[in-house]
Amino acid sequence: MTGGIVVGGWEFVWAAYGLTFVALGAYGASLALRLRALGEHSREERGAREARDDGIGPASVGSIPSPARAERRSAEEEQ
């Protein structure tokens, strides 16, 4: 009997640290991949939106043109 003192057991402590490190590393990697995918999706969406606003593609429903684009379009309509 050890009188209530835990002897040894450091293997379990280091195993817990190792599992925590692996779990946090995997979570961080998944966040990085999701952030990268979100950035690529945002760039594609932004490019599509700019193409629509420049008159290249169909206008989106409810889109509000910028004042400069509105002036350019009104000048084109006058010609």
C-alpha positions as CSV (number, residue, x, y, z in Angstrom):
1,M,0.0,0.0,0.0
2,T,1.3,3.5,-0.9
3,G,-0.6,5.5,1.6
4,G,-2.8,7.3,-1.0
5,I,0.0,8.4,-3.3
6,V,-0.1,7.4,-6.9
7,V,3.2,5.9,-8.0
8,G,4.2,5.8,-11.6
9,G,1.5,6.3,-14.2
10,W,3.5,8.8,-16.2
11,E,3.0,6.7,-19.3
12,F,-0.7,7.5,-19.2
13,V,0.0,11.2,-18.8
14,W,2.3,11.2,-21.8
15,A,-0.2,9.2,-23.8
16,A,-2.9,11.8,-22.9
17,Y,-0.6,14.6,-24.0
18,G,0.1,12.8,-27.2
19,L,-3.6,12.2,-28.0
20,T,-4.4,15.8,-27.2
21,F,-1.6,17.0,-29.5
22,V,-2.8,14.7,-32.4
23,A,-6.4,15.8,-31.9
24,L,-5.6,19.5,-31.8
25,G,-3.2,19.2,-34.8
26,A,-6.0,17.4,-36.8
27,Y,-8.5,20.1,-35.9
28,G,-6.1,22.9,-36.9
29,A,-5.4,21.2,-40.2
30,S,-9.1,20.8,-40.9
31,L,-9.6,24.5,-40.1
32,A,-6.8,25.5,-42.5
33,L,-8.2,23.4,-45.3
34,R,-11.8,24.8,-44.7
35,L,-10.5,28.3,-44.7
36,R,-8.5,27.8,-47.9
37,A,-11.6,26.2,-49.6
38,L,-13.8,29.1,-48.4
39,G,-11.2,31.6,-49.8
40,E,-11.3,29.9,-53.2
41,H,-15.1,29.8,-53.2
42,S,-15.2,33.5,-52.2
43,R,-12.8,34.4,-55.1
44,E,-14.9,32.5,-57.6
45,E,-18.1,34.0,-56.3
46,R,-16.6,37.5,-56.4
47,G,-15.4,37.0,-60.0
48,A,-18.9,35.8,-61.0
49,R,-20.5,38.8,-59.3
50,E,-18.1,41.2,-61.0
51,A,-18.8,39.6,-64.3
52,R,-22.6,40.1,-63.8
53,D,-22.2,43.7,-62.6
54,D,-20.0,44.5,-65.7
55,G,-22.7,43.5,-68.0
56,I,-20.9,40.3,-69.2
57,G,-23.4,37.9,-67.6
58,P,-27.0,38.0,-66.5
59,A,-27.8,40.5,-63.7
60,S,-28.6,39.0,-60.4
61,V,-32.0,39.5,-59.0
62,G,-32.0,42.4,-56.6
63,S,-28.5,43.6,-57.3
64,I,-27.8,47.3,-56.8
65,P,-25.3,48.7,-59.2
66,S,-22.6,51.1,-57.9
67,P,-23.1,54.8,-58.8
68,A,-20.2,54.7,-61.3
69,R,-21.7,51.7,-63.1
70,A,-25.1,53.4,-63.1
71,E,-23.6,56.5,-64.7
72,R,-21.8,54.3,-67.3
73,R,-25.0,52.4,-68.2
74,S,-27.0,55.6,-68.5
75,A,-24.4,57.1,-70.8
76,E,-24.5,53.9,-72.9
77,E,-28.3,54.1,-73.1
78,E,-28.2,57.7,-74.3
79,Q,-26.0,56.7,-77.2
